[in-house]
Amino acid sequence: NQLPRRPPYQKQPGELRLLWLARIARNKGLLFLLNCLQKLPGQSVTLDVYGPVADANYWHQCQRLMVTLPASCRVTY
C-alpha cells in the first residue's frame, strides 16, 4: 500500500511555519523558541506544538508567554 501523494506545500513570502515535536520539558527549549518569536514583529508565524507535557510548571510558563506574542504569531497545541 502506498500513501497518496500530497501536492508540495507552496511557501508564501513573509510567512514562517514551524513544527515543534518533543516533550514539553525545560531541557527541550520551547520557552527559548517562544522568546525568539517575540522578536519577529510583523512576520506571519505559525507554530504547531506536539508532544506530551512532562513538566506542568514549565508548560504554564510557556502558555503565559504565548498570550504575549505579537498578533502575527499563532501557536497551537
N, C-alpha and C positions, 0 to 999 in steps of 0.2 A: 504494500500500500504506500502510495506517495501522497504527501500533503499537497493540497492545491497551492499553486504559486500565487503570491500576492504581488501586485504591481509595486515597483520600487517607490519608496517614500520620496516625495518631492520636497526638498528643503525650501522654505520660504525665507527670503532675505530679511535679516533683522530678527529672526526667531531662533530660539535655542530650546531644544527638547532634551531633557535629561531623565535618566532612569537610575534609581538607587535600589540596589538589590543586595541587602545584607541585614543581619540582625540589627535592631535598634539598641546599640550599646555604645558607651563612651569611646571605646577604642576603635570604633568604626568611622568616626569623624563626621557624622551627619550635621552636627551643630556647626562645625567648621564650614561645611558646604553652605549651610543656610546663611552664615555670616558673610560669606563671599557673595551670595546672591543679593544681599542688601546693597552691595557696591555696584550693582548693574542697573541704575535707574534708567528708565526709558527703553530698556531692552525687553522684548517679549520672551519670557522664560516659563517653561512648563517643566515641573519636576514631579515625577511619579515615584513614590516611595513604596517599596515592597519589602516585607520581612517581619519577623516576629519581634515584639517588644521584649527585650531581655532585661532592660533597666527602665523601670517605670518613671523614676525621678528624672532620668536623662531625657526620656520621651516627653515629659511635661516641659522641660526646658526648651526642647525643640519646638513644641507646639506654641509656647509663648512667643518664641522668635518668629514663627511662621506668620502669626497675625500682624506682625510689624513690617513684613516685607512690602515693597512697593506694589501698587495695584497691578503692575505689569508682570509680576511673578505669581504663578499659580502653582500651588503644591497640593497634591492629592496623596492620600494614604489608602 
